[in-house]
Amino acid sequence: MPTRFKITPERDKFIRDNRLLMSGVDLAKELGCSKSFIQHYLRNNGLTVPKEVQNSFRVKKMIGRTTFTEKEDQYIKDNYLTMPIKTIASELGRSGTGINGRMKAMGLEVPADIIEERKQMGRIKPGQTPPNKGKKQTEYMSAEAIERTKATRFKKGNEPHNTLKDGEITVRKDKRGIEYKFIRIKKAEWIPLHRYLWEEANGPIPEGGNIIFKDGNTQNLQLSNLELLTDGQLMKKNTIHRYPDELKDLMRLTSKLNRTIKKIEENGTKQND
């Protein structure tokens, strides 16, 4: 089992004296520990290393390890604040990833406000007509660009990786926000799961038939909770007629009283005006 690395007063002094002169990797090599140990020690002891110093270490490491020429480096330095990365990459015949990596190595960073401004410029505003609307692909893309798109096009018959299969179930909300479960019967055909289960047990639902949930819980799909009602039965179930005569009379009287009160209030408001 390896011996745990310990910080001695001498090692602590060495780290404090050299943290701005040596990178974490070089400190670790010098002391014989891991880079992560140095990082944790600096952080836990509040020994921050300014970002510009970190970048300078990174640049030194990249010397002799890049294929970018001095001319290309200067072009990046002169234009990274005024030109998008993709444009610089196109001008230099490099990849966007390569430009980003080189900028990082040189300690160049595009300010957040410029990044946001570029994002806004690239977005289609409400009411704005897309520049390629009504145009053929050959009118706004080069032959080389069109050829590159072929590699990422969906092939005929291909489906997205998250496409649900036959028999799989999903949950959807209706206009009232009530959730119902649906089952896929075949491609592009989904039906409510409660209707599917009822038909599996009892056969096709007759025309004008409705399957309801006895307890009102649309997630309770037990057959004992499902009931077949005609349109007429459903309407009756959802109207005043489902209550006893005494309660129906009381409901009618309450409704009439509410209308009278509303009328009096409206007349009083008009008189005050």
Secondary structure, DSSP 8 states (H G I E B T S, - for coil): --------HHHHHHHHHHTTTS-HHHHHHHHTS-HHHHHHHHHHTT----HHHHHHHHHHHHTTS----HHHHHHHHHHTTTS-HHHHHHHHT--HHHHHHHHHHTT----HHHHHHHHHHHS--TT---TTTT--HHHHS-HHHHHHHGGGS--TT---TT---TT-EEEEE-TTS-EEEEEEEETTEEEEHHHHHHHHHH-S--TTEEEEETTS-TT---GGGEEEEEHHHHHHHTSGGGS-HHHHHHHHHHHHHHHHHHHHHHHHHHHH-
